[in-house]
Amino acid sequence: MHSVLYHLTTISVLAVIVVLVLGLWTLLRGKSPNLSQKLMRWRIGLQFFAILVIIGYAVVSR
C-alpha cells in the first residue's frame, strides 16, 4: 500500500503541473478563454485529489 500511494502521489502532482501549464499556456495565447477556465477548474479538482493522496500517504507512512 505504501508503494502504491507513493506512486499515486507522484502521478497526481505531475497531473496538476501538466494541467496548470496547459491552462496558463492557453490563457497567454488568448485564443480560448473558456478552455483556459475549464483547465483551471480541472486543476483545482486535481489539487484536491493530490492533497487527499498526500494526506493518505502521510497517514500510512506513520
N, CA, C, O and CB atoms as a CASP TS submission, in Angstrom:
PFRMAT TS
TARGET T0000
AUTHOR 0000-0000-0000
METHOD Language model
MODEL 1
PARENT N/A
ATOM      1  N   MET     1       0.829  -1.200   0.000  1.00  0.00           N
ATOM      2  CA  MET     1       0.000   0.000   0.000  1.00  0.00           C
ATOM      3  C   MET     1       0.871   1.259   0.000  1.00  0.00           C
ATOM      4  O   MET     1       0.545   2.262  -0.635  1.00  0.00           O
ATOM      5  CB  MET     1      -0.942   0.000   1.217  1.00  0.00           C
ATOM      6  N   HIS     2       1.978   1.177   0.725  1.00  0.00           N
ATOM      7  CA  HIS     2       2.887   2.311   0.827  1.00  0.00           C
ATOM      8  C   HIS     2       3.429   2.688  -0.557  1.00  0.00           C
ATOM      9  O   HIS     2       3.496   3.870  -0.893  1.00  0.00           O
ATOM     10  CB  HIS     2       4.046   1.986   1.790  1.00  0.00           C
ATOM     11  N   SER     3       3.811   1.703  -1.346  1.00  0.00           N
ATOM     12  CA  SER     3       4.367   1.939  -2.670  1.00  0.00           C
ATOM     13  C   SER     3       3.312   2.491  -3.631  1.00  0.00           C
ATOM     14  O   SER     3       3.598   3.370  -4.443  1.00  0.00           O
ATOM     15  CB  SER     3       4.960   0.650  -3.226  1.00  0.00           C
ATOM     16  N   VAL     4       2.099   1.968  -3.528  1.00  0.00           N
ATOM     17  CA  VAL     4       1.015   2.436  -4.404  1.00  0.00           C
ATOM     18  C   VAL     4       0.704   3.901  -4.134  1.00  0.00           C
ATOM     19  O   VAL     4       0.552   4.688  -5.068  1.00  0.00           O
ATOM     20  CB  VAL     4      -0.253   1.581  -4.208  1.00  0.00           C
ATOM     21  N   LEU     5       0.609   4.269  -2.864  1.00  0.00           N
ATOM     22  CA  LEU     5       0.326   5.668  -2.530  1.00  0.00           C
ATOM     23  C   LEU     5       1.481   6.580  -2.931  1.00  0.00           C
ATOM     24  O   LEU     5       1.261   7.723  -3.331  1.00  0.00           O
ATOM     25  CB  LEU     5       0.045   5.810  -1.030  1.00  0.00           C
ATOM     26  N   TYR     6       2.702   6.084  -2.825  1.00  0.00           N
ATOM     27  CA  TYR     6       3.858   6.886  -3.242  1.00  0.00           C
ATOM     28  C   TYR     6       3.769   7.206  -4.734  1.00  0.00           C
ATOM     29  O   TYR     6       3.946   8.356  -5.135  1.00  0.00           O
ATOM     30  CB  TYR     6       5.183   6.141  -2.929  1.00  0.00           C
ATOM     31  N   HIS     7       3.497   6.201  -5.545  1.00  0.00           N
ATOM     32  CA  HIS     7       3.404   6.418  -6.991  1.00  0.00           C
ATOM     33  C   HIS     7       2.170   7.235  -7.357  1.00  0.00           C
ATOM     34  O   HIS     7       2.215   8.045  -8.283  1.00  0.00           O
ATOM     35  CB  HIS     7       3.375   5.079  -7.726  1.00  0.00           C
ATOM     36  N   LEU     8       1.079   7.030  -6.644  1.00  0.00           N
ATOM     37  CA  LEU     8      -0.132   7.817  -6.891  1.00  0.00           C
ATOM     38  C   LEU     8       0.092   9.288  -6.544  1.00  0.00           C
ATOM     39  O   LEU     8      -0.434  10.178  -7.213  1.00  0.00           O
ATOM     40  CB  LEU     8      -1.313   7.256  -6.078  1.00  0.00           C
ATOM     41  N   THR     9       0.871   9.535  -5.501  1.00  0.00           N
ATOM     42  CA  THR     9       1.220  10.913  -5.137  1.00  0.00           C
ATOM     43  C   THR     9       2.012  11.574  -6.260  1.00  0.00           C
ATOM     44  O   THR     9       1.728  12.709  -6.643  1.00  0.00           O
ATOM     45  CB  THR     9       2.033  10.942  -3.821  1.00  0.00           C
ATOM     46  N   THR    10       2.994  10.868  -6.780  1.00  0.00           N
ATOM     47  CA  THR    10       3.809  11.405  -7.868  1.00  0.00           C
ATOM     48  C   THR    10       2.966  11.689  -9.104  1.00  0.00           C
ATOM     49  O   THR    10       3.095  12.747  -9.720  1.00  0.00           O
ATOM     50  CB  THR    10       4.934  10.437  -8.217  1.00  0.00           C
ATOM     51  N   ILE    11       2.114  10.756  -9.459  1.00  0.00           N
ATOM     52  CA  ILE    11       1.278  10.920 -10.652  1.00  0.00           C
ATOM     53  C   ILE    11       0.300  12.078 -10.479  1.00  0.00           C
ATOM     54  O   ILE    11       0.094  12.852 -11.413  1.00  0.00           O
ATOM     55  CB  ILE    11       0.510   9.623 -10.952  1.00  0.00           C
ATOM     56  N   SER    12      -0.308  12.209  -9.293  1.00  0.00           N
ATOM     57  CA  SER    12      -1.286  13.274  -9.088  1.00  0.00           C
ATOM     58  C   SER    12      -0.629  14.650  -9.098  1.00  0.00           C
ATOM     59  O   SER    12      -1.206  15.604  -9.619  1.00  0.00           O
ATOM     60  CB  SER    12      -2.028  13.062  -7.775  1.00  0.00           C
ATOM     61  N   VAL    13       0.566  14.765  -8.531  1.00  0.00           N
ATOM     62  CA  VAL    13       1.270  16.052  -8.548  1.00  0.00           C
ATOM     63  C   VAL    13       1.694  16.410  -9.971  1.00  0.00           C
ATOM     64  O   VAL    13       1.591  17.569 -10.374  1.00  0.00           O
ATOM     65  CB  VAL    13       2.505  16.010  -7.618  1.00  0.00           C
ATOM     66  N   LEU    14       2.163  15.437 -10.724  1.00  0.00           N
ATOM     67  CA  LEU    14       2.522  15.698 -12.122  1.00  0.00           C
ATOM     68  C   LEU    14       1.303  16.090 -12.950  1.00  0.00           C
ATOM     69  O   LEU    14       1.401  16.936 -13.839  1.00  0.00           O
ATOM     70  CB  LEU    14       3.192  14.469 -12.737  1.00  0.00           C
ATOM     71  N   ALA    15       0.156  15.478 -12.663  1.00  0.00           N
ATOM     72  CA  ALA    15      -1.072  15.837 -13.379  1.00  0.00           C
ATOM     73  C   ALA    15      -1.456  17.285 -13.094  1.00  0.00           C
ATOM     74  O   ALA    15      -1.880  18.003 -13.999  1.00  0.00           O
ATOM     75  CB  ALA    15      -2.225  14.894 -12.985  1.00  0.00           C
ATOM     76  N   VAL    16      -1.312  17.714 -11.852  1.00  0.00           N
ATOM     77  CA  VAL    16      -1.606  19.109 -11.502  1.00  0.00           C
ATOM     78  C   VAL    16      -0.677  20.048 -12.264  1.00  0.00           C
ATOM     79  O   VAL    16      -1.118  21.072 -12.787  1.00  0.00           O
ATOM     80  CB  VAL    16      -1.465  19.335  -9.973  1.00  0.00           C
ATOM     81  N   ILE    17       0.593  19.707 -12.326  1.00  0.00           N
ATOM     82  CA  ILE    17       1.563  20.560 -13.030  1.00  0.00           C
ATOM     83  C   ILE    17       1.235  20.643 -14.518  1.00  0.00           C
ATOM     84  O   ILE    17       1.287  21.723 -15.107  1.00  0.00           O
ATOM     85  CB  ILE    17       2.997  20.025 -12.834  1.00  0.00           C
ATOM     86  N   VAL    18       0.900  19.507 -15.126  1.00  0.00           N
ATOM     87  CA  VAL    18       0.582  19.495 -16.561  1.00  0.00           C
ATOM     88  C   VAL    18      -0.648  20.349 -16.852  1.00  0.00           C
ATOM     89  O   VAL    18      -0.642  21.147 -17.790  1.00  0.00           O
ATOM     90  CB  VAL    18       0.349  18.050 -17.052  1.00  0.00           C
ATOM     91  N   VAL    19      -1.696  20.188 -16.057  1.00  0.00           N
ATOM     92  CA  VAL    19      -2.924  20.956 -16.289  1.00  0.00           C
ATOM     93  C   VAL    19      -2.683  22.437 -16.024  1.00  0.00           C
ATOM     94  O   VAL    19      -3.231  23.283 -16.730  1.00  0.00           O
ATOM     95  CB  VAL    19      -4.070  20.435 -15.396  1.00  0.00           C
ATOM     96  N   LEU    20      -1.875  22.765 -15.022  1.00  0.00           N
ATOM     97  CA  LEU    20      -1.546  24.163 -14.750  1.00  0.00           C
ATOM     98  C   LEU    20      -0.819  24.790 -15.927  1.00  0.00           C
ATOM     99  O   LEU    20      -1.166  25.892 -16.353  1.00  0.00           O
ATOM    100  CB  LEU    20      -0.694  24.277 -13.488  1.00  0.00           C
ATOM    101  N   VAL    21       0.181  24.107 -16.453  1.00  0.00           N
ATOM    102  CA  VAL    21       0.945  24.645 -17.587  1.00  0.00           C
ATOM    103  C   VAL    21       0.054  24.781 -18.819  1.00  0.00           C
ATOM    104  O   VAL    21       0.128  25.785 -19.527  1.00  0.00           O
ATOM    105  CB  VAL    21       2.157  23.739 -17.905  1.00  0.00           C
ATOM    106  N   LEU    22      -0.784  23.783 -19.078  1.00  0.00           N
ATOM    107  CA  LEU    22      -1.696  23.884 -20.224  1.00  0.00           C
ATOM    108  C   LEU    22      -2.681  25.043 -20.066  1.00  0.00           C
ATOM    109  O   LEU    22      -2.956  25.764 -21.026  1.00  0.00           O
ATOM    110  CB  LEU    22      -2.465  22.573 -20.401  1.00  0.00           C
ATOM    111  N   GLY    23      -3.205  25.218 -18.863  1.00  0.00           N
ATOM    112  CA  GLY    23      -4.133  26.327 -18.623  1.00  0.00           C
ATOM    113  C   GLY    23      -3.478  27.677 -18.795  1.00  0.00           C
ATOM    114  O   GLY    23      -4.054  28.581 -19.400  1.00  0.00           O
ATOM    115  N   LEU    24      -2.269  27.818 -18.261  1.00  0.00           N
ATOM    116  CA  LEU    24      -1.553  29.085 -18.414  1.00  0.00           C
ATOM    117  C   LEU    24      -1.164  29.343 -19.863  1.00  0.00           C
ATOM    118  O   LEU    24      -1.238  30.475 -20.342  1.00  0.00           O
ATOM    119  CB  LEU    24      -0.309  29.095 -17.537  1.00  0.00           C
ATOM    120  N   TRP    25      -0.749  28.291 -20.556  1.00  0.00           N
ATOM    121  CA  TRP    25      -0.377  28.435 -21.962  1.00  0.00           C
ATOM    122  C   TRP    25      -1.575  28.867 -22.798  1.00  0.00           C
ATOM    123  O   TRP    25      -1.456  29.737 -23.661  1.00  0.00           O
ATOM    124  CB  TRP    25       0.198  27.120 -22.504  1.00  0.00           C
ATOM    125  N   THR    26      -2.727  28.260 -22.540  1.00  0.00           N
ATOM    126  CA  THR    26      -3.945  28.633 -23.265  1.00  0.00           C
ATOM    127  C   THR    26      -4.356  30.057 -22.929  1.00  0.00           C
ATOM    128  O   THR    26      -4.799  30.798 -23.806  1.00  0.00           O
ATOM    129  CB  THR    26      -5.089  27.663 -22.936  1.00  0.00           C
ATOM    130  N   LEU    27      -4.212  30.448 -21.656  1.00  0.00           N
ATOM    131  CA  LEU    27      -4.558  31.802 -21.238  1.00  0.00           C
ATOM    132  C   LEU    27      -3.652  32.828 -21.909  1.00  0.00           C
ATOM    133  O   LEU    27      -4.127  33.862 -22.379  1.00  0.00           O
ATOM    134  CB  LEU    27      -4.466  31.931 -19.716  1.00  0.00           C
ATOM    135  N   LEU    28      -2.358  32.552 -21.956  1.00  0.00           N
ATOM    136  CA  LEU    28      -1.413  33.503 -22.548  1.00  0.00           C
ATOM    137  C   LEU    28      -1.572  33.611 -24.059  1.00  0.00           C
ATOM    138  O   LEU    28      -1.328  34.672 -24.634  1.00  0.00           O
ATOM    139  CB  LEU    28       0.010  33.097 -22.216  1.00  0.00           C
ATOM    140  N   ARG    29      -1.977  32.525 -24.704  1.00  0.00           N
ATOM    141  CA  ARG    29      -2.238  32.594 -26.146  1.00  0.00           C
ATOM    142  C   ARG    29      -3.461  33.444 -26.430  1.00  0.00           C
ATOM    143  O   ARG    29      -3.533  34.096 -27.471  1.00  0.00           O
ATOM    144  CB  ARG    29      -2.427  31.189 -26.731  1.00  0.00           C
ATOM    145  N   GLY    30      -4.425  33.444 -25.516  1.00  0.00           N
ATOM    146  CA  GLY    30      -5.602  34.290 -25.642  1.00  0.00           C
ATOM    147  C   GLY    30      -6.618  33.827 -26.659  1.00  0.00           C
ATOM    148  O   GLY    30      -7.495  34.604 -27.038  1.00  0.00           O
ATOM    149  N   LYS    31      -6.534  32.588 -27.116  1.00  0.00           N
ATOM    150  CA  LYS    31      -7.442  32.136 -28.164  1.00  0.00           C
ATOM    151  C   LYS    31      -8.744  31.568 -27.615  1.00  0.00           C
ATOM    152  O   LYS    31      -9.800  31.755 -28.220  1.00  0.00           O
ATOM    153  CB  LYS    31      -6.763  31.102 -29.014  1.00  0.00           C
ATOM    154  N   SER    32      -8.689  30.880 -26.485  1.00  0.00           N
ATOM    155  CA  SER    32      -9.887  30.237 -25.961  1.00  0.00           C
ATOM    156  C   SER    32      -9.978  30.433 -24.452  1.00  0.00           C
ATOM    157  O   SER    32      -9.481  29.607 -23.687  1.00  0.00           O
ATOM    158  CB  SER    32      -9.893  28.739 -26.308  1.00  0.00           C
ATOM    159  N   PRO    33     -10.606  31.517 -24.025  1.00  0.00           N
ATOM    160  CA  PRO    33     -10.718  31.741 -22.577  1.00  0.00           C
ATOM    161  C   PRO    33     -11.573  30.671 -21.884  1.00  0.00           C
ATOM    162  O   PRO    33     -11.350  30.369 -20.712  1.00  0.00           O
ATOM    163  CB  PRO    33     -11.313  33.122 -22.309  1.00  0.00           C
ATOM    164  N   ASN    34     -12.539  30.104 -22.592  1.00  0.00           N
ATOM    165  CA  ASN    34     -13.367  29.065 -21.981  1.00  0.00           C
ATOM    166  C   ASN    34     -12.552  27.811 -21.680  1.00  0.00           C
ATOM    167  O   ASN    34     -12.731  27.192 -20.631  1.00  0.00           O
ATOM    168  CB  ASN    34     -14.543  28.716 -22.896  1.00  0.00           C
ATOM    169  N   LEU    35     -11.663  27.436 -22.591  1.00  0.00           N
ATOM    170  CA  LEU    35     -10.814  26.272 -22.369  1.00  0.00           C
ATOM    171  C   LEU    35      -9.853  26.528 -21.213  1.00  0.00           C
ATOM    172  O   LEU    35      -9.599  25.636 -20.404  1.00  0.00           O
ATOM    173  CB  LEU    35     -10.034  25.920 -23.646  1.00  0.00           C
ATOM    174  N   SER    36      -9.327  27.732 -21.138  1.00  0.00           N
ATOM    175  CA  SER    36      -8.421  28.072 -20.050  1.00  0.00           C
ATOM    176  C   SER    36      -9.141  27.980 -18.704  1.00  0.00           C
ATOM    177  O   SER    36      -8.585  27.453 -17.740  1.00  0.00           O
ATOM    178  CB  SER    36      -7.842  29.484 -20.253  1.00  0.00           C
ATOM    179  N   GLN    37     -10.360  28.481 -18.632  1.00  0.00           N
ATOM    180  CA  GLN    37     -11.150  28.398 -17.401  1.00  0.00           C
ATOM    181  C   GLN    37     -11.452  26.951 -17.036  1.00  0.00           C
ATOM    182  O   GLN    37     -11.386  26.570 -15.867  1.00  0.00           O
ATOM    183  CB  GLN    37     -12.457  29.182 -17.550  1.00  0.00           C
ATOM    184  N   LYS    38     -11.781  26.149 -18.041  1.00  0.00           N
ATOM    185  CA  LYS    38     -12.078  24.741 -17.794  1.00  0.00           C
ATOM    186  C   LYS    38     -10.835  24.018 -17.252  1.00  0.00           C
ATOM    187  O   LYS    38     -10.936  23.206 -16.331  1.00  0.00           O
ATOM    188  CB  LYS    38     -12.578  24.059 -19.091  1.00  0.00           C
ATOM    189  N   LEU    39      -9.676  24.316 -17.825  1.00  0.00           N
ATOM    190  CA  LEU    39      -8.439  23.696 -17.344  1.00  0.00           C
ATOM    191  C   LEU    39      -8.116  24.132 -15.919  1.00  0.00           C
ATOM    192  O   LEU    39      -7.636  23.329 -15.119  1.00  0.00           O
ATOM    193  CB  LEU    39      -7.274  24.044 -18.273  1.00  0.00           C
ATOM    194  N   MET    40      -8.373  25.381 -15.601  1.00  0.00           N
ATOM    195  CA  MET    40      -8.105  25.853 -14.245  1.00  0.00           C
ATOM    196  C   MET    40      -9.068  25.214 -13.244  1.00  0.00           C
ATOM    197  O   MET    40      -8.688  24.967 -12.099  1.00  0.00           O
ATOM    198  CB  MET    40      -8.212  27.384 -14.181  1.00  0.00           C
ATOM    199  N   ARG    41     -10.299  24.947 -13.654  1.00  0.00           N
ATOM    200  CA  ARG    41     -11.231  24.224 -12.777  1.00  0.00           C
ATOM    201  C   ARG    41     -10.767  22.792 -12.562  1.00  0.00           C
ATOM    202  O   ARG    41     -10.857  22.265 -11.452  1.00  0.00           O
ATOM    203  CB  ARG    41     -12.653  24.234 -13.369  1.00  0.00           C
ATOM    204  N   TRP    42     -10.271  22.161 -13.622  1.00  0.00           N
ATOM    205  CA  TRP    42      -9.718  20.818 -13.503  1.00  0.00           C
ATOM    206  C   TRP    42      -8.512  20.820 -12.565  1.00  0.00           C
ATOM    207  O   TRP    42      -8.322  19.881 -11.791  1.00  0.00           O
ATOM    208  CB  TRP    42      -9.322  20.272 -14.888  1.00  0.00           C
ATOM    209  N   ARG    43      -7.704  21.867 -12.633  1.00  0.00           N
ATOM    210  CA  ARG    43      -6.532  21.972 -11.765  1.00  0.00           C
ATOM    211  C   ARG    43      -6.940  21.985 -10.303  1.00  0.00           C
ATOM    212  O   ARG    43      -6.313  21.328  -9.473  1.00  0.00           O
ATOM    213  CB  ARG    43      -5.728  23.227 -12.096  1.00  0.00           C
ATOM    214  N   ILE    44      -7.984  22.728  -9.988  1.00  0.00           N
ATOM    215  CA  ILE    44      -8.452  22.797  -8.603  1.00  0.00           C
ATOM    216  C   ILE    44      -8.902  21.419  -8.127  1.00  0.00           C
ATOM    217  O   ILE    44      -8.584  21.015  -7.009  1.00  0.00           O
ATOM    218  CB  ILE    44      -9.605  23.813  -8.468  1.00  0.00           C
ATOM    219  N   GLY    45      -9.633  20.705  -8.962  1.00  0.00           N
ATOM    220  CA  GLY    45     -10.070  19.358  -8.607  1.00  0.00           C
ATOM    221  C   GLY    45      -8.900  18.404  -8.437  1.00  0.00           C
ATOM    222  O   GLY    45      -8.882  17.589  -7.515  1.00  0.00           O
ATOM    223  N   LEU    46      -7.926  18.509  -9.329  1.00  0.00           N
ATOM    224  CA  LEU    46      -6.747  17.650  -9.228  1.00  0.00           C
ATOM    225  C   LEU    46      -5.904  17.992  -8.002  1.00  0.00           C
ATOM    226  O   LEU    46      -5.311  17.107  -7.385  1.00  0.00           O
ATOM    227  CB  LEU    46      -5.899  17.769 -10.491  1.00  0.00           C
ATOM    228  N   GLN    47      -5.852  19.263  -7.656  1.00  0.00           N
ATOM    229  CA  GLN    47      -5.128  19.650  -6.449  1.00  0.00           C
ATOM    230  C   GLN    47      -5.802  19.067  -5.210  1.00  0.00           C
ATOM    231  O   GLN    47      -5.120  18.602  -4.296  1.00  0.00           O
ATOM    232  CB  GLN    47      -5.042  21.182  -6.341  1.00  0.00           C
ATOM    233  N   PHE    48      -7.114  19.087  -5.172  1.00  0.00           N
ATOM    234  CA  PHE    48      -7.851  18.499  -4.053  1.00  0.00           C
ATOM    235  C   PHE    48      -7.539  17.012  -3.945  1.00  0.00           C
ATOM    236  O   PHE    48      -7.283  16.503  -2.854  1.00  0.00           O
ATOM    237  CB  PHE    48      -9.371  18.719  -4.223  1.00  0.00           C
ATOM    238  N   PHE    49      -7.561  16.318  -5.083  1.00  0.00           N
ATOM    239  CA  PHE    49      -7.247  14.892  -5.098  1.00  0.00           C
ATOM    240  C   PHE    49      -5.808  14.644  -4.651  1.00  0.00           C
ATOM    241  O   PHE    49      -5.545  13.725  -3.875  1.00  0.00           O
ATOM    242  CB  PHE    49      -7.473  14.310  -6.497  1.00  0.00           C
ATOM    243  N   ALA    50      -4.880  15.464  -5.140  1.00  0.00           N
ATOM    244  CA  ALA    50      -3.473  15.304  -4.771  1.00  0.00           C
ATOM    245  C   ALA    50      -3.269  15.512  -3.274  1.00  0.00           C
ATOM    246  O   ALA    50      -2.491  14.792  -2.648  1.00  0.00           O
ATOM    247  CB  ALA    50      -2.599  16.285  -5.562  1.00  0.00           C
ATOM    248  N   ILE    51      -3.957  16.483  -2.700  1.00  0.00           N
ATOM    249  CA  ILE    51      -3.841  16.718  -1.258  1.00  0.00           C
ATOM    250  C   ILE    51      -4.380  15.527  -0.473  1.00  0.00           C
ATOM    251  O   ILE    51      -3.783  15.121   0.524  1.00  0.00           O
ATOM    252  CB  ILE    51      -4.593  18.001  -0.857  1.00  0.00           C
ATOM    253  N   LEU    52      -5.500  14.966  -0.915  1.00  0.00           N
ATOM    254  CA  LEU    52      -6.038  13.786  -0.241  1.00  0.00           C
ATOM    255  C   LEU    52      -5.072  12.612  -0.317  1.00  0.00           C
ATOM    256  O   LEU    52      -4.894  11.891   0.664  1.00  0.00           O
ATOM    257  CB  LEU    52      -7.379  13.394  -0.849  1.00  0.00           C
ATOM    258  N   VAL    53      -4.450  12.415  -1.469  1.00  0.00           N
ATOM    259  CA  VAL    53      -3.485  11.330  -1.628  1.00  0.00           C
ATOM    260  C   VAL    53      -2.268  11.559  -0.745  1.00  0.00           C
ATOM    261  O   VAL    53      -1.763  10.618  -0.132  1.00  0.00           O
ATOM    262  CB  VAL    53      -3.057  11.199  -3.093  1.00  0.00           C
ATOM    263  N   ILE    54      -1.794  12.787  -0.673  1.00  0.00           N
ATOM    264  CA  ILE    54      -0.630  13.097   0.167  1.00  0.00           C
ATOM    265  C   ILE    54      -0.955  12.865   1.637  1.00  0.00           C
ATOM    266  O   ILE    54      -0.133  12.323   2.376  1.00  0.00           O
ATOM    267  CB  ILE    54      -0.172  14.555  -0.052  1.00  0.00           C
ATOM    268  N   ILE    55      -2.144  13.270   2.064  1.00  0.00           N
ATOM    269  CA  ILE    55      -2.558  13.018   3.453  1.00  0.00           C
ATOM    270  C   ILE    55      -2.644  11.514   3.711  1.00  0.00           C
ATOM    271  O   ILE    55      -2.206  11.033   4.757  1.00  0.00           O
ATOM    272  CB  ILE    55      -3.926  13.697   3.752  1.00  0.00           C
ATOM    273  N   GLY    56      -3.211  10.773   2.755  1.00  0.00           N
ATOM    274  CA  GLY    56      -3.286   9.321   2.897  1.00  0.00           C
ATOM    275  C   GLY    56      -1.908   8.695   2.989  1.00  0.00           C
ATOM    276  O   GLY    56      -1.694   7.773   3.776  1.00  0.00           O
ATOM    277  N   TYR    57      -0.983   9.184   2.199  1.00  0.00           N
ATOM    278  CA  TYR    57       0.399   8.671   2.224  1.00  0.00           C
ATOM    279  C   TYR    57       1.042   8.984   3.579  1.00  0.00           C
ATOM    280  O   TYR    57       1.759   8.149   4.132  1.00  0.00           O
ATOM    281  CB  TYR    57       1.246   9.292   1.062  1.00  0.00           C
ATOM    282  N   ALA    58       0.791  10.176   4.111  1.00  0.00           N
ATOM    283  CA  ALA    58       1.371  10.553   5.411  1.00  0.00           C
ATOM    284  C   ALA    58       0.800   9.679   6.520  1.00  0.00           C
ATOM    285  O   ALA    58       1.525   9.284   7.433  1.00  0.00           O
ATOM    286  CB  ALA    58       1.104  12.047   5.720  1.00  0.00           C
ATOM    287  N   VAL    59      -0.480   9.379   6.449  1.00  0.00           N
ATOM    288  CA  VAL    59      -1.104   8.548   7.478  1.00  0.00           C
ATOM    289  C   VAL    59      -0.570   7.123   7.418  1.00  0.00           C
ATOM    290  O   VAL    59      -0.272   6.526   8.452  1.00  0.00           O
ATOM    291  CB  VAL    59      -2.631   8.548   7.318  1.00  0.00           C
ATOM    292  N   VAL    60      -0.447   6.576   6.211  1.00  0.00           N
ATOM    293  CA  VAL    60       0.038   5.209   6.056  1.00  0.00           C
ATOM    294  C   VAL    60       1.520   5.108   6.410  1.00  0.00           C
ATOM    295  O   VAL    60       1.964   4.065   6.889  1.00  0.00           O
ATOM    296  CB  VAL    60      -0.197   4.721   4.623  1.00  0.00           C
ATOM    297  N   SER    61       2.282   6.155   6.188  1.00  0.00           N
ATOM    298  CA  SER    61       3.716   6.137   6.464  1.00  0.00           C
ATOM    299  C   SER    61       4.031   6.068   7.947  1.00  0.00           C
ATOM    300  O   SER    61       5.100   5.599   8.337  1.00  0.00           O
ATOM    301  CB  SER    61       4.366   7.353   5.873  1.00  0.00           C
ATOM    302  N   ARG    62       3.118   6.527   8.766  1.00  0.00           N
ATOM    303  CA  ARG    62       3.363   6.516  10.216  1.00  0.00           C
ATOM    304  C   ARG    62       3.291   5.157  10.720  1.00  0.00           C
ATOM    305  O   ARG    62       3.468   4.932  11.917  1.00  0.00           O
ATOM    306  CB  ARG    62       2.394   7.377  10.962  1.00  0.00           C
TER
END
